[in-house]
Every structure is written in C-alpha cells, then in structure tokens.
Amino acid sequence: MDSTGMDAVNDWLLTWGDHLWTWIVLPVVVLLGLYFTVRSGVVQFRLIPEMFRTLTDKTPQTADGKPQSVSAFQAFTISAASRVGVGNIAGVGTAIAVGGPGAVFWMWVMAFVGGASSFIESSLAQLFKTRDRGSFRGGPAYYMQRGLGARWLGILFAVILIVCFPFAFSSLQANTISATISSSVGGDLPWLPWVIGAGVALLTGLVVFGGVRRIASVTQVLVPIMALAYLVLGVIVVALHLDRIGPVFAEIFTSAWGFNEVVGAAFGYIVLTGVKRGMFSNEAGLGSAPNAGASAAVTHPVKQGLVQTLGVYFDTFLVCSVTAFIILVSVPDLAGATRGIDLTQGALVDTLGEWSNIALSIIIFMLAFSSILGNYYYGESNIEFISTNRAVLTGYRVLVVAAVLGGSVVGADLVWNFADGVMGLMALTNLIAIALLSGIAFRLLRDYTEQRRAGLDPVFTRERLPGVRGIECWEDELTVTGPIDLPVRARQAAKHRDHLHDRR
C-alpha cells in the first residue's frame, strides 16, 4: 500500500475511534462510574484508609511457608507499571495543549468516578481467579466465563486485549524509548534505533521469560523509583515558580467550566478532552488492571479492589498532576503550544536547563519499560485463558520481544489509532460484564465492611456468597490465609464462626 493509501486508512481509523470513544464508550464509562459510586456508598472515598492498610498486608502462605502468589503491593506495582507510562507525560501535555488547563480538572473528576469502576472490576477478578503453577491468574475473561457463563465473550475480550496491550501498546512504548534516546544523543544515525530496539528487546526477554514473579520483582523496584524521580523533578520546578501556584489552581478550576472561553462549545470540548485523556491514563473500567489484581494472594477479594482503586489515584492525582503543574507553572501562555511530550520537555528545559532533558529521558525509559512488562503480563494471563499449551505461551513471549524490536524502528501513528479504536471495543466488553456482575461485588463489599465493623481482619470463603457459582480459589480459611500462630488462628477462627452465625 502506498503512502496515500496508508494516510487514508490512518484517517479512517482516527475518525472511527474518535466517534466510538466520544459517543459510546465515554458516556457508558461515566454513567456506570456514577452508578457504582452511588450503589457502593462512595467506596472510592469512604475506604481510602483501608486502601493504604491493605496495600501493606502480608502475603498469605502455603503449608510449606512459601508465599501463595505475588503480594498485594506487587500486584499494585504490576498494574501501576502498565498504567503509569509515557501517556502520563505525553498524554497530559496533549490534553492541556488541546483543552487548556481546565482539562486537568476533568482528568481528576474522571479518576474519582472511575475509582468505583476499578474497585468493582478488580474485586470480581479476585473472586473468580484460578490457580496457576504456584500463583493465581484471572481478569475480565475469567469472570466473563465463571460469573456470566459466557466463555465466548471471555475469548473475545482476551483476543482484543492481546492485540492492544502486549503488541500494539508495547511497540509504541518501545518507539518512545527509541525516539527519546535518539533525540538526547543527537544527530541522524539510522542504525541507532536498531541498537536501542535490540537492547530493549533483550531486557524484555530476560524479564518475561522469568514469569510473573520476576515481573513483579522488577516492577516493585522500577515503579517507586520512577515515581519518586519524576516527583522530585516536579517539586523542583514548582518550587522555582511558587508565585504561579495560586494562579494555576485558579486557571484549572475556572477554565474547567469554560468561564474564560469565548465560544460556548468550548466547555464540552474541555470536558471531553479531560475525561478521555484521564480514561486512557488510569485505565479505570477498561479491564486491563484486573489481570494484575487477580494475581495477588489476599484474604478477601475486596482488599485487591481497594488496592487497584488506589492505583487509579496514584496514576492521576500524583503522576499526571506532576506533569500538569510542570507545564502550567512554566508555560503561562499556552497559545500555539506543541502537543505531547515536547510540551513537557520544553517546560522542564526552560526551567532547569538541558540536564533535565537527560533526566527526563531516563525517567521515560523506566516509564516505558515498566509499561512493556505490565502489558506483557496482561497478555500472558489472557493467553493462558485461551490455551494452557506451553508452546503457545513460548511463542507469545517471542512475538512480544519481536514487537518491542519492531516498534523501536517503525512509525507509530497508524498503530496508535488502530489500538485506540480496538481498546474502545475492549472497554465496552468489560463494562457490560461488570455491570451485569456488580451485584456480586456489592455483596462482597458488604461482607468486608461487616467484618471490619466486628473488629476482624476480613477473610472470605465461598460459603459467604451462597448461590454464586464459578468460585474456585476460596474453599476454606486454611487455603486463604495459610499457617499462622495457632493460638491467634484459633481466636480468629472462633470470631469468624461467631460472626457468620450471627449473619445467619
């Protein structure tokens, strides 16, 4: 196909994806998020202290004293690795360039509303997870099969996710790494992207062929480091523009309602830009993060639902906000501002000098590489839903490494537009499923809060949800919590029996 044909396909994909998100996906996301917020009693705000408490829970152990799977914190970092990517820098820059400072407000709103959807999907993923060679796996495909009895829908979702995340989006993350490093080095070196791509592909292969525990070990180191480094840069920039903090907050809130806009239609455009970019960034309701949430060993499904809600806040309220303030305190006049990562880079260089460009390149590498690992794990979980053949998994790993290498040297526009549109279909499939299964999630939440009121560390077993089929991994208390000090265990077991008897 010649360049004219490619441009036509690219334009069609862009138009199709934009209409899908604008008129179908985003309204469904917002309406369901508001419904989940009301039905759950604003769980995403009410249980914020519980989110931090459960994040540090000890990992339940097997009878031989080994961890049952990855910890709640490791599952949090796997999902954060995928959520927190280049979009937190480039996507926020685009949102501000297109929608102005007001877009930031609607990104915050989207994170808060989407927190309820994230809670529902990750709690369901925990409930319907399955065992997998000494750990757990699960996600939307699994609760579609086990909760809805619709394996065909689960396979459809799995195929869409595999196309989007480990192949399309990982190749784009690799492309960003290649472009950023090439820009920092300078000069037109046609062989450099191949060298960079080969290096990133090699690192990816070393990690992904080690399985979920190696991925968790890498992400639990990378995610805190990259977040802290980026936060430090942001704090330095803001500190050098203290006089701009008040005006920036004023701009964000007044522009959000179009008070400073001449054209009335601008209000809708600002809202749409902020909500859309927020959705792309924190992934709440998309069905991606539950694949990581299901891998954790916890004593109650709600615990991981709360942890993944915290992941939405970490992504938007911390990382995206850092980007927003770097730009807004450094660039008072956004007229004619460039879109994407160039806007953030320019703001940093203008304030801190050229050295900050190198620092940002290192941070972008960590952001993009950790996203590649998170995306890979999402795909692995769904590959194993379709087939447990080890040869299929090995072939998948080889293709992911090849996609990373290819993404480092090819153009990105066509892949971006294709992936955005297909991801809209993935979101719709997941949203339909969690809407139908949300009643079960609300029963889980009620059970959790009742146990907390009784002074218990909540423990879930299948008998606490009578009438719900498809639950595999919650047979009894021993398999959930593992061995603990016997006198403590006896007291806990007695309290749970008494509490269960009172409910009946």
VEXDREN-2710 file (C-alpha; in Angstrom, 1 decimal):
% VEXDREN-2710
k/r/px/py/pz
1/MET/0.0/0.0/0.0
2/ASP/1.4/3.4/-1.0
3/SER/1.6/6.4/1.3
4/THR/-1.7/7.9/0.1
5/GLY/-3.5/4.6/0.9
6/MET/-1.8/4.4/4.3
7/ASP/-2.9/8.0/5.1
8/ALA/-6.5/7.2/4.1
9/VAL/-6.5/4.1/6.4
10/ASN/-5.0/6.2/9.2
11/ASP/-7.6/8.9/8.8
12/TRP/-10.4/6.4/8.8
13/LEU/-9.1/4.7/11.9
14/LEU/-8.7/8.1/13.6
15/THR/-12.3/9.1/12.8
16/TRP/-13.8/5.7/13.7
17/GLY/-12.0/5.5/17.0
18/ASP/-12.9/9.1/17.9
19/HIS/-16.6/8.6/17.3
20/LEU/-16.6/5.3/19.2
21/TRP/-15.0/6.9/22.3
22/THR/-16.9/10.1/22.1
23/TRP/-20.5/8.8/21.6
24/ILE/-20.4/5.3/23.1
25/VAL/-17.5/4.4/25.4
26/LEU/-17.1/7.6/27.4
27/PRO/-20.9/8.1/28.2
28/VAL/-21.1/4.4/29.3
29/VAL/-17.9/4.8/31.4
30/VAL/-19.2/7.9/33.1
31/LEU/-22.8/6.7/33.7
32/LEU/-21.6/3.3/35.1
33/GLY/-19.0/5.0/37.2
34/LEU/-21.6/7.2/38.8
35/TYR/-23.9/4.2/39.3
36/PHE/-21.2/2.2/41.0
37/THR/-20.3/5.3/43.2
38/VAL/-23.8/5.6/44.5
39/ARG/-24.5/1.9/45.0
40/SER/-21.2/1.4/46.8
41/GLY/-21.7/4.3/49.1
42/VAL/-18.8/6.2/47.5
43/VAL/-16.4/3.4/48.3
44/GLN/-13.6/5.1/46.4
45/PHE/-13.6/7.9/49.1
46/ARG/-15.1/6.2/52.1
47/LEU/-12.5/3.5/52.3
48/ILE/-9.3/5.4/51.5
49/PRO/-7.7/4.5/54.8
50/GLU/-8.4/0.8/54.1
51/MET/-6.6/1.2/50.7
52/PHE/-3.4/2.0/52.4
53/ARG/-3.9/-0.6/55.1
54/THR/-4.4/-3.4/52.7
55/LEU/-1.5/-2.3/50.5
56/THR/0.9/-3.4/53.2
57/ASP/-0.8/-6.7/54.1
58/LYS/1.5/-9.7/54.5
59/THR/1.2/-12.3/51.7
60/PRO/-0.7/-15.4/52.7
61/GLN/1.5/-18.5/52.8
62/THR/1.1/-22.1/51.7
63/ALA/1.5/-25.0/54.1
64/ASP/5.3/-25.1/53.5
65/GLY/5.7/-21.5/54.3
66/LYS/6.1/-20.1/50.8
67/PRO/4.1/-17.1/49.5
68/GLN/0.9/-18.3/47.7
69/SER/1.5/-15.7/44.9
70/VAL/2.6/-12.1/44.5
71/SER/1.8/-9.7/47.3
72/ALA/-0.9/-7.0/47.2
73/PHE/1.9/-4.4/46.8
74/GLN/3.5/-6.4/43.9
75/ALA/0.1/-6.7/42.1
76/PHE/-0.3/-2.9/42.6
77/THR/3.1/-2.3/41.0
78/ILE/2.4/-4.6/38.1
79/SER/-0.8/-2.6/37.3
80/ALA/0.9/0.7/38.0
81/ALA/3.7/-0.3/35.6
82/SER/1.1/-0.5/32.8
83/ARG/-1.0/2.5/33.9
84/VAL/1.9/4.8/34.5
85/GLY/3.5/5.1/31.1
86/VAL/4.5/7.7/28.6
87/GLY/0.9/8.8/28.4
88/ASN/1.3/10.4/31.8
89/ILE/3.8/12.8/30.2
90/ALA/2.7/13.0/26.6
91/GLY/-1.0/12.4/27.2
92/VAL/-1.3/15.2/29.8
93/GLY/0.7/17.5/27.6
94/THR/-1.7/16.9/24.7
95/ALA/-4.7/17.3/27.0
96/ILE/-3.5/20.7/28.2
97/ALA/-2.5/21.9/24.7
98/VAL/-5.9/20.9/23.2
99/GLY/-8.3/21.5/26.1
100/GLY/-6.4/24.1/28.2
101/PRO/-5.8/24.0/32.0
102/GLY/-9.5/23.0/32.6
103/ALA/-8.8/19.6/31.1
104/VAL/-6.8/18.8/34.2
105/PHE/-9.9/19.2/36.4
106/TRP/-11.9/16.8/34.4
107/MET/-9.0/14.3/34.5
108/TRP/-9.3/14.5/38.3
109/VAL/-13.0/14.0/38.2
110/MET/-12.6/11.0/35.9
111/ALA/-10.1/9.4/38.3
112/PHE/-12.5/9.8/41.2
113/VAL/-15.6/8.5/39.3
114/GLY/-13.5/5.7/37.7
115/GLY/-12.2/4.6/41.1
116/ALA/-15.6/2.9/41.7
117/SER/-15.4/1.0/38.4
118/SER/-11.8/0.0/39.2
119/PHE/-13.0/-1.3/42.6
120/ILE/-15.8/-3.4/41.0
121/GLU/-13.7/-5.0/38.2
122/SER/-10.7/-5.9/40.4
123/SER/-12.8/-7.3/43.2
124/LEU/-14.6/-9.5/40.7
125/ALA/-11.2/-10.6/39.2
126/GLN/-10.0/-11.7/42.6
127/LEU/-13.3/-13.6/43.3
128/PHE/-13.2/-15.6/40.1
129/LYS/-9.4/-16.1/39.8
130/THR/-7.8/-19.5/39.2
131/ARG/-4.6/-21.3/40.3
132/ASP/-1.6/-21.1/38.0
133/ARG/1.6/-23.0/38.8
134/GLY/2.1/-21.8/42.4
135/SER/0.3/-18.4/41.9
136/PHE/-3.0/-17.1/40.6
137/ARG/-4.3/-15.6/37.4
138/GLY/-7.6/-14.0/36.4
139/GLY/-9.2/-10.9/34.9
140/PRO/-12.3/-10.0/32.8
141/ALA/-12.1/-13.1/30.6
142/TYR/-12.2/-15.3/33.7
143/TYR/-15.2/-13.5/35.3
144/MET/-17.0/-13.5/32.0
145/GLN/-16.6/-17.3/31.8
146/ARG/-17.1/-18.1/35.5
147/GLY/-19.5/-15.4/36.6
148/LEU/-21.6/-15.0/33.4
149/GLY/-21.1/-18.5/31.9
150/ALA/-20.0/-16.9/28.6
151/ARG/-16.6/-18.3/27.6
152/TRP/-17.1/-17.0/24.1
153/LEU/-17.2/-13.4/25.5
154/GLY/-14.1/-14.1/27.5
155/ILE/-12.2/-15.3/24.5
156/LEU/-13.3/-12.2/22.5
157/PHE/-12.1/-10.0/25.3
158/ALA/-8.8/-11.9/25.6
159/VAL/-8.1/-11.6/21.9
160/ILE/-8.8/-7.8/21.9
161/LEU/-6.6/-7.3/24.9
162/ILE/-3.7/-9.3/23.5
163/VAL/-3.8/-7.2/20.2
164/CYS/-3.9/-3.9/22.2
165/PHE/-1.6/-4.2/25.1
166/PRO/1.3/-6.6/24.7
167/PHE/1.6/-6.0/20.9
168/ALA/0.4/-2.5/19.9
169/PHE/0.9/-0.5/23.1
170/SER/4.2/-2.2/23.9
171/SER/5.6/-1.5/20.5
172/LEU/4.6/2.1/20.9
173/GLN/6.3/2.3/24.3
174/ALA/9.5/0.9/22.7
175/ASN/9.1/3.5/19.9
176/THR/9.0/6.3/22.5
177/ILE/12.2/4.9/24.2
178/SER/14.0/4.8/20.9
179/ALA/12.8/8.3/19.8
180/THR/13.7/9.9/23.2
181/ILE/17.2/8.4/23.4
182/SER/17.9/9.2/19.8
183/SER/16.9/12.8/20.4
184/SER/19.1/13.1/23.5
185/VAL/22.1/11.7/21.7
186/GLY/21.5/14.0/18.7
187/GLY/22.5/13.5/15.1
188/ASP/20.8/11.5/12.3
189/LEU/22.1/7.9/12.9
190/PRO/19.9/5.4/11.0
191/TRP/21.4/2.5/12.9
192/LEU/20.8/3.9/16.4
193/PRO/17.0/2.9/16.7
194/TRP/18.0/-0.7/15.8
195/VAL/20.6/-0.8/18.5
196/ILE/18.2/0.7/21.1
197/GLY/15.5/-1.6/20.0
198/ALA/17.7/-4.7/20.3
199/GLY/18.8/-3.6/23.8
200/VAL/15.2/-3.0/25.0
201/ALA/14.1/-6.3/23.4
202/LEU/16.9/-8.2/25.2
203/LEU/15.9/-6.7/28.5
204/THR/12.3/-7.5/27.9
205/GLY/13.1/-11.1/27.0
206/LEU/15.2/-11.6/30.2
207/VAL/12.3/-10.5/32.4
208/VAL/9.2/-12.0/30.6
209/PHE/10.8/-15.5/30.2
210/GLY/11.1/-15.5/34.0
211/GLY/7.4/-15.4/34.7
212/VAL/5.1/-13.3/36.8
213/ARG/7.3/-13.4/39.9
214/ARG/10.3/-11.9/38.0
215/ILE/8.0/-9.3/36.5
216/ALA/6.7/-8.4/40.0
217/SER/10.3/-8.2/41.3
218/VAL/11.3/-5.8/38.6
219/THR/8.2/-3.6/38.7
220/GLN/8.2/-3.3/42.5
221/VAL/11.7/-1.7/42.2
222/LEU/11.1/0.3/39.0
223/VAL/7.7/1.9/39.8
224/PRO/8.7/3.6/43.1
225/ILE/12.0/4.8/41.7
226/MET/10.4/6.3/38.6
227/ALA/7.6/7.9/40.5
228/LEU/9.9/9.4/43.1
229/ALA/12.4/10.7/40.5
230/TYR/9.6/12.3/38.5
231/LEU/8.0/13.8/41.6
232/VAL/11.4/15.3/42.6
233/LEU/11.7/17.0/39.2
234/GLY/8.1/18.3/39.5
235/VAL/8.7/19.7/43.1
236/ILE/11.8/21.5/41.9
237/VAL/10.0/23.1/39.0
238/VAL/7.1/24.2/41.2
239/ALA/9.4/25.5/43.9
240/LEU/11.1/27.7/41.4
241/HIS/7.6/29.1/40.4
242/LEU/5.9/29.4/43.8
243/ASP/4.2/32.6/42.7
244/ARG/2.4/30.7/40.0
245/ILE/0.7/28.0/42.2
246/GLY/-2.3/30.1/43.1
247/PRO/-3.0/31.4/39.6
248/VAL/-2.5/27.8/38.2
249/PHE/-5.2/26.4/40.5
250/ALA/-7.5/29.3/39.6
251/GLU/-6.9/28.6/35.9
252/ILE/-7.6/24.8/36.3
253/PHE/-11.0/25.4/38.1
254/THR/-12.2/28.4/36.1
255/SER/-11.2/27.0/32.7
256/ALA/-12.9/23.7/33.6
257/TRP/-16.3/25.4/33.3
258/GLY/-15.4/27.5/30.3
259/PHE/-15.7/30.8/32.2
260/ASN/-12.7/32.1/30.3
261/GLU/-13.9/30.8/26.9
262/VAL/-15.4/33.0/24.2
263/VAL/-17.1/30.1/22.3
264/GLY/-19.8/28.3/24.2
265/ALA/-19.0/24.9/22.6
266/ALA/-15.6/25.1/24.2
267/PHE/-17.0/23.8/27.6
268/GLY/-18.0/20.5/26.1
269/TYR/-14.6/20.1/24.3
270/ILE/-12.7/20.8/27.5
271/VAL/-14.7/18.2/29.4
272/LEU/-14.3/15.6/26.6
273/THR/-10.6/16.1/26.4
274/GLY/-10.0/15.8/30.1
275/VAL/-12.3/12.8/30.5
276/LYS/-10.8/11.0/27.5
277/ARG/-7.2/11.5/28.5
278/GLY/-8.0/10.6/32.1
279/MET/-9.6/7.4/30.9
280/PHE/-6.6/6.5/28.7
281/SER/-4.2/7.2/31.6
282/ASN/-5.7/5.5/34.6
283/GLU/-7.5/2.6/32.7
284/ALA/-10.3/2.5/35.2
285/GLY/-13.1/0.3/33.7
286/LEU/-11.0/-0.8/30.7
287/GLY/-10.5/-4.3/32.0
288/SER/-6.7/-4.2/31.9
289/ALA/-5.7/-3.7/35.6
290/PRO/-7.9/-6.6/36.9
291/ASN/-5.5/-9.0/35.2
292/ALA/-2.8/-7.8/37.6
293/GLY/-5.2/-7.6/40.6
294/ALA/-6.2/-11.2/40.2
295/SER/-2.6/-12.4/40.6
296/ALA/-2.3/-11.3/44.3
297/ALA/-2.7/-13.5/47.3
298/VAL/-5.1/-11.7/49.7
299/THR/-7.5/-12.9/52.3
300/HIS/-10.6/-11.1/50.8
301/PRO/-11.3/-10.1/47.2
302/VAL/-12.3/-6.6/48.3
303/LYS/-8.7/-5.9/49.5
304/GLN/-7.4/-6.0/46.0
305/GLY/-10.3/-4.0/44.7
306/LEU/-9.3/-1.2/47.1
307/VAL/-5.6/-1.5/46.2
308/GLN/-6.4/-1.2/42.5
309/THR/-8.6/1.9/43.2
310/LEU/-5.5/3.4/44.9
311/GLY/-3.6/2.6/41.7
312/VAL/-6.0/4.9/39.8
313/TYR/-5.4/7.7/42.3
314/PHE/-1.6/7.1/42.1
315/ASP/-1.7/7.4/38.3
316/THR/-3.8/10.5/38.0
317/PHE/-3.6/12.5/41.2
318/LEU/0.1/12.1/41.6
319/VAL/1.9/11.4/38.3
320/CYS/-0.5/13.2/35.9
321/SER/-0.7/16.1/38.3
322/VAL/3.0/16.4/38.4
323/THR/3.1/16.7/34.6
324/ALA/0.3/19.3/34.7
325/PHE/2.0/21.5/37.2
326/ILE/5.4/21.3/35.4
327/ILE/3.7/22.6/32.3
328/LEU/1.3/25.2/33.8
329/VAL/3.8/26.9/36.1
330/SER/6.4/27.0/33.4
331/VAL/4.3/28.0/30.4
332/PRO/1.9/30.8/31.3
333/ASP/0.8/31.3/27.7
334/LEU/-0.4/28.1/26.0
335/ALA/-1.3/29.7/22.7
336/GLY/0.4/27.7/20.0
337/ALA/1.8/25.2/22.4
338/THR/3.1/21.9/21.0
339/ARG/1.3/18.7/21.8
340/GLY/2.5/15.7/23.6
341/ILE/5.8/15.1/25.2
342/ASP/7.5/18.1/23.6
343/LEU/5.4/20.4/25.8
344/THR/6.6/18.7/29.0
345/GLN/10.2/18.6/27.8
346/GLY/10.2/22.2/26.8
347/ALA/8.8/23.3/30.2
348/LEU/11.5/21.3/32.1
349/VAL/14.4/22.6/29.9
350/ASP/13.1/26.2/30.2
351/THR/13.2/26.0/34.0
352/LEU/16.0/23.6/34.8
353/GLY/18.3/23.6/31.8
354/GLU/19.5/21.0/29.4
355/TRP/20.4/18.5/32.1
356/SER/16.7/18.0/32.8
357/ASN/16.2/16.6/29.3
358/ILE/18.6/13.8/30.1
359/ALA/16.9/13.2/33.4
360/LEU/13.5/13.0/31.7
361/SER/14.9/10.6/29.1
362/ILE/15.9/8.2/31.9
363/ILE/12.5/8.6/33.6
364/ILE/10.8/8.0/30.3
365/PHE/12.8/4.8/29.8
366/MET/11.7/3.5/33.2
367/LEU/8.1/4.5/32.5
368/ALA/8.0/2.9/29.1
369/PHE/9.9/-0.3/30.0
370/SER/7.8/-0.9/33.1
371/SER/4.7/-0.4/30.9
372/ILE/6.0/-3.1/28.5
373/LEU/6.3/-5.5/31.4
374/GLY/2.8/-4.7/32.7
375/ASN/1.3/-5.0/29.2
376/TYR/3.1/-8.4/28.7
377/TYR/1.6/-9.8/31.9
378/TYR/-1.9/-8.8/30.9
379/GLY/-1.4/-10.7/27.6
380/GLU/0.1/-13.7/29.3
381/SER/-2.9/-14.0/31.6
382/ASN/-5.3/-13.9/28.7
383/ILE/-3.1/-16.3/26.5
384/GLU/-3.5/-18.9/29.3
385/PHE/-7.2/-18.3/29.4
386/ILE/-7.4/-19.3/25.7
387/SER/-4.8/-22.1/25.8
388/THR/-2.6/-23.7/28.5
389/ASN/-0.2/-25.2/26.0
390/ARG/3.3/-24.2/27.0
391/ALA/4.4/-23.9/23.4
392/VAL/1.7/-21.3/22.8
393/LEU/3.0/-19.3/25.8
394/THR/6.6/-19.5/24.5
395/GLY/5.5/-18.4/21.0
396/TYR/3.6/-15.5/22.6
397/ARG/6.8/-14.4/24.5
398/VAL/8.9/-14.5/21.3
399/LEU/6.3/-12.4/19.5
400/VAL/6.2/-9.8/22.3
401/VAL/10.0/-9.4/22.1
402/ALA/9.8/-9.1/18.3
403/ALA/7.0/-6.4/18.7
404/VAL/9.3/-4.4/21.0
405/LEU/12.1/-4.6/18.5
406/GLY/9.8/-3.7/15.6
407/GLY/8.2/-0.8/17.5
408/SER/11.6/0.8/18.0
409/VAL/12.1/1.4/14.3
410/VAL/8.7/1.9/12.7
411/GLY/6.2/4.8/12.5
412/ALA/3.7/5.0/15.3
413/ASP/0.6/6.9/14.1
414/LEU/-1.2/4.0/12.4
415/VAL/-0.6/1.7/15.3
416/TRP/-1.8/4.3/17.9
417/ASN/-5.1/5.0/16.0
418/PHE/-5.8/1.3/15.5
419/ALA/-5.1/0.4/19.1
420/ASP/-7.2/3.3/20.5
421/GLY/-10.2/2.1/18.5
422/VAL/-9.8/-1.5/19.4
423/MET/-9.3/-0.6/23.1
424/GLY/-12.7/1.1/23.0
425/LEU/-14.3/-2.2/22.0
426/MET/-12.4/-3.9/24.8
427/ALA/-13.7/-1.3/27.3
428/LEU/-17.3/-1.8/26.2
429/THR/-17.0/-5.6/26.5
430/ASN/-15.7/-5.3/30.1
431/LEU/-18.2/-2.6/31.1
432/ILE/-21.1/-4.8/30.0
433/ALA/-19.7/-7.7/32.1
434/ILE/-19.0/-5.7/35.3
435/ALA/-22.5/-4.0/35.1
436/LEU/-24.1/-7.5/35.0
437/LEU/-21.9/-8.8/37.8
438/SER/-21.8/-5.7/40.0
439/GLY/-24.4/-7.1/42.4
440/ILE/-21.9/-9.8/43.5
441/ALA/-19.3/-7.1/44.0
442/PHE/-21.6/-5.1/46.3
443/ARG/-22.3/-8.3/48.3
444/LEU/-18.5/-8.7/48.7
445/LEU/-18.2/-5.1/49.9
446/ARG/-21.0/-5.6/52.4
447/ASP/-19.3/-8.7/53.8
448/TYR/-16.0/-6.9/54.0
449/THR/-17.4/-3.9/55.9
450/GLU/-19.4/-6.1/58.3
451/GLN/-16.2/-8.0/59.2
452/ARG/-14.3/-4.8/59.7
453/ARG/-17.0/-3.4/62.0
454/ALA/-16.8/-6.6/64.0
455/GLY/-13.1/-5.9/64.6
456/LEU/-11.8/-8.6/62.2
457/ASP/-9.2/-8.7/59.5
458/PRO/-11.7/-9.7/56.7
459/VAL/-11.4/-13.3/55.5
460/PHE/-13.5/-14.6/52.6
461/THR/-14.6/-18.1/51.9
462/ARG/-17.1/-19.4/49.3
463/GLU/-19.8/-20.1/51.8
464/ARG/-20.1/-16.4/52.4
465/LEU/-21.6/-16.0/49.0
466/PRO/-24.3/-18.7/48.7
467/GLY/-25.7/-19.2/45.3
468/VAL/-22.8/-17.8/43.3
469/ARG/-21.1/-20.4/41.1
470/GLY/-17.7/-20.4/39.4
471/ILE/-15.7/-19.6/42.5
472/GLU/-12.5/-21.8/42.7
473/CYS/-9.9/-20.4/45.0
474/TRP/-11.7/-19.6/48.2
475/GLU/-12.5/-23.1/49.6
476/ASP/-11.8/-22.6/53.2
477/GLU/-9.9/-20.4/55.6
478/LEU/-6.7/-22.5/55.7
479/THR/-6.1/-22.2/51.9
480/VAL/-6.8/-18.5/52.1
481/THR/-4.7/-17.4/55.0
482/GLY/-2.1/-20.1/55.3
483/PRO/-0.4/-21.1/58.6
484/ILE/-0.2/-18.6/61.4
485/ASP/0.4/-18.7/65.1
486/LEU/-2.0/-21.4/66.4
487/PRO/-3.5/-19.5/69.4
488/VAL/-4.1/-16.5/67.2
489/ARG/-5.6/-18.7/64.5
490/ALA/-7.9/-20.3/67.0
491/ARG/-9.2/-17.0/68.2
492/GLN/-9.6/-15.6/64.7
493/ALA/-11.4/-18.8/63.5
494/ALA/-13.8/-18.6/66.5
495/LYS/-14.6/-14.9/65.9
496/HIS/-15.3/-15.7/62.2
497/ARG/-17.6/-18.6/63.1
498/ASP/-19.5/-16.5/65.6
499/HIS/-19.8/-13.6/63.1
500/LEU/-21.0/-16.0/60.3
501/HIS/-23.6/-17.5/62.7
502/ASP/-24.9/-14.0/63.7
503/ARG/-25.4/-13.2/59.9
504/ARG/-27.5/-16.3/59.5
END
